[in-house]
Amino acid sequence: MEISNYLEKIRYGRKISQEDFVDGVVSLRQYQRYRSGECEITYEKIEQFANKLGIPSKKLMHEFERESSLQYKQINDFYNAVVNKDLHKAQDIKQILEKDFILNEDRKLYFQHALIMYDYFMGRKSKDETMYLTAQLINYPLVLKQNFFTDIEVLILSFMLSIVEKDQQKKLLKKLTSLFDTGENIMSGDNDAIYSLILMRLCKLHGVQKNYAKVVDLCEKGIQRGTTYEYYYMLEYFFYYKALSHFKLEEYDSYEEALFRCYNVLHMDGNRKKIEKFTKLIEKDFDINFDMFMMKYLKKNIL
């Protein structure tokens, strides 16, 4: 489907009518089947379409791979800018993507979800409007009857935790948490950031509801995945929430170790704004001086 949609994008850009483009290659109906994903396009057909475009098939495929990767990165950057409420950056990327042809349905869903969040954070959509549009996007609540979910669907559902009514929130949180008991019900893509962001949202809400043991469990899943795949996005959040939960459970040795590792992750990353943000949070939550805590921890456990 992706390559078929890319061919359609190039066809449109080279001002060739759809009828002329498919003539002598396939029927218009078959071409639409390729684009919808009903049928898999063969390399022979790709070569014939490439000839119609006047572009060597190898060059066409190389450009497709390059543009496909670039587009996914742009959508991901847009989503992250929206989540971090960097709305000026989001606006710049949005203008680029709105002129582009989204190459597959999963990315289109990801982008549409980001657009809805963008309008919500910009104050263009109310909470109720945002809830309605998001529910329409993934057929909520019927989607919850599925046994398998894509990572994008779970990402959207995790966002809904912040806008659904309290009675729905508990049911939705229970459902999403159950998906991570084995991880086999989520069809993951190639974006580890999505997985980490979902887990972080679940940890945060379980913490609000004082389900501290579950927070520890989910944090450990996030930490294990991050260290296994050497992907450290959100690790500071997992160690922070883990430390807070152990503290609430009066498991002080585990709390100190998690906080020590949180400090290390923050300073390994070296992001000054992030360090300042977490230092303020931690010093308020635990009534400590973060740097002094580290000195005492090292003296007690290492020196």
Secondary structure, 3 states (H helix, E strand, C coil): CHHHHHHHHHHHHCCCCHHHHHCCCCCHHHHHHHHHCCCCCCHHHHHHHHHHHCCCHHHHHHHHHHHHHHHHHHHHHHHHHHHCCCHHHHHHHHHHHHCCCCCCHHHHHHHHHHHHHHHHHCCCCCHHHHHHHHHHHHCCCHHHHCCCEEHHHHHHHHHHCCCCCHHHHHHHHHHHHHHCCCCCCEECCCCHHHHHHHHHHHHHHHHHCCCHHHHHHHHHHHHHHHHHCCCCCCHHHHHHHHHHHHHHCCCHHHHHHHHHHHHHHHHHHCCHHHHHHHHHHHHHHHCCCHHHHHHHHHHHHCC
